[in-house]
Amino acid sequence: MINEVINKVLSAKKYENIHPSTVKRTAERILEEDEKISDDEAVKKIKKELYTIHAHYYNGLDYKKALNSFRKNPDNIKNYEHWLRKYDNNRLKSVKNDCYGKIFRITGKPRVILDLACGLNPLTLQWMNLDKNAEYYCYDIEKNMINFLNEYFRIIKMKKCSAFFQDVVSRIPEMKADVAFIFKASTCFEWQKAGNTMKVLNGLKTKYAVISLMMRGEYNLDGCRNYFRKLLGEKYDDSYEVVSEKEYFRILKK
Ligand SMILES: C[S@@+](CC[C@H](N)C(=O)[O-])C[C@H]1O[C@@H](n2cnc3c(N)ncnc32)[C@H](O)[C@@H]1O
């Protein structure tokens, strides 16, 4: 039964590029929660969850067009700004507000970064001011996006940057690094199962982890701090935060 359910989800056009281990993990949980659920109902529920944790954030950015424009103008920052704005205007505001400078003043300038559940955040590489030989490794669960990112790294000649098609809850990255980014993704991890973010944090071999939340609605400054107090428990430390206009970054020394 479970294999049929997984195959049905992965054969849908919208979900064919999602990592099979994400679909499997979601299917296992949904079937365990309701032993009487029909295959069709389970497929529907899994698709809904995949929409919530992934598809919901993407508005059909044209990868081919973006790559062509990077090839034509690899050094034009305005071009990266244009595509980043299309992806996430608030993230553009954060980077223009020097969020990386502020974060790295606390963590030190990293030589190796892991970007977990990266989405299209690698487009912000232009604002990180890393050394040319810095290493930057990204992870997400959608194959087309990962292919796009690897081609982008090739075009901008960042030889030590790679994107991996990997579900980081099922398989926590083992690489040692200075900093791990978990931007706007802890809510997705917790949505899948409460406690996932701590599981990932505890498994990482990095000196720091930086977790962000968009500031809106109940997540004003106090709301964000409360969210992290609850999430991180005794690992919460008042001194490690960076507040950008619309984004709150919590820094965790591991
Ligand atoms: C709100 S987006 C944030 C993307 C990016 N970090 C940013 O800040 O722009 C959440 C991302 O988490 C990814 N994601 C969700 N669960 C994941 C998992 N278990 N492993 C890897 N990526 C995951 C989704 O595919 C999506 O790209």
The ligand as a Tripos MOL2 file, in Angstrom:
@<TRIPOS>MOLECULE
LIG
   27    29     1     0     0
SMALL
NO_CHARGES

@<TRIPOS>ATOM
      1 C1         10.2270   28.9160    2.9950 C.3       1 LIG1
      2 S1         11.2870   28.0730    1.9220 S.3       1 LIG1
      3 C2         12.8250   28.8170    2.4250 C.3       1 LIG1
      4 C3         13.8910   28.7010    1.3940 C.3       1 LIG1
      5 C4         15.2040   29.3960    1.7230 C.3       1 LIG1
      6 N1         15.8360   28.8200    2.8900 N.3       1 LIG1
      7 C5         15.0220   30.8740    1.8950 C.2       1 LIG1
      8 O1         15.0810   31.3580    3.0180 O.co2     1 LIG1
      9 O2         14.8240   31.5670    0.9110 O.co2     1 LIG1
     10 C6         11.3820   26.4650    2.6320 C.3       1 LIG1
     11 C7         12.2810   25.5140    1.8510 C.3       1 LIG1
     12 O3         12.4760   24.3400    2.6360 O.3       1 LIG1
     13 C8         12.6140   23.2600    1.7510 C.3       1 LIG1
     14 N2         12.4390   22.0410    2.5540 N.ar      1 LIG1
     15 C9         11.3650   21.6910    3.2910 C.ar      1 LIG1
     16 N3         11.5850   20.5290    3.9290 N.ar      1 LIG1
     17 C10        12.8420   20.1350    3.6030 C.ar      1 LIG1
     18 C11        13.6450   19.0280    3.9510 C.ar      1 LIG1
     19 N4         13.1810   18.0970    4.7680 N.pl3     1 LIG1
     20 N5         14.8960   18.9400    3.4330 N.ar      1 LIG1
     21 C12        15.3720   19.9040    2.6080 C.ar      1 LIG1
     22 N6         14.6490   20.9910    2.2390 N.ar      1 LIG1
     23 C13        13.4060   21.1040    2.7280 C.ar      1 LIG1
     24 C14        11.5310   23.5310    0.7160 C.3       1 LIG1
     25 O4         11.7300   22.8090   -0.4670 O.3       1 LIG1
     26 C15        11.6970   25.0390    0.5270 C.3       1 LIG1
     27 O5         12.6250   25.3050   -0.4970 O.3       1 LIG1
@<TRIPOS>BOND
     1     1     2 1
     2     2     3 1
     3     2    10 1
     4     3     4 1
     5     4     5 1
     6     5     6 1
     7     5     7 1
     8     7     8 2
     9     7     9 1
    10    10    11 1
    11    11    12 1
    12    11    26 1
    13    12    13 1
    14    13    14 1
    15    13    24 1
    16    14    15 ar
    17    14    23 ar
    18    15    16 ar
    19    16    17 ar
    20    17    18 ar
    21    17    23 ar
    22    18    19 1
    23    18    20 ar
    24    20    21 ar
    25    21    22 ar
    26    22    23 ar
    27    24    25 1
    28    24    26 1
    29    26    27 1
@<TRIPOS>SUBSTRUCTURE
     1 LIG1         1 GROUP 0 **** ****
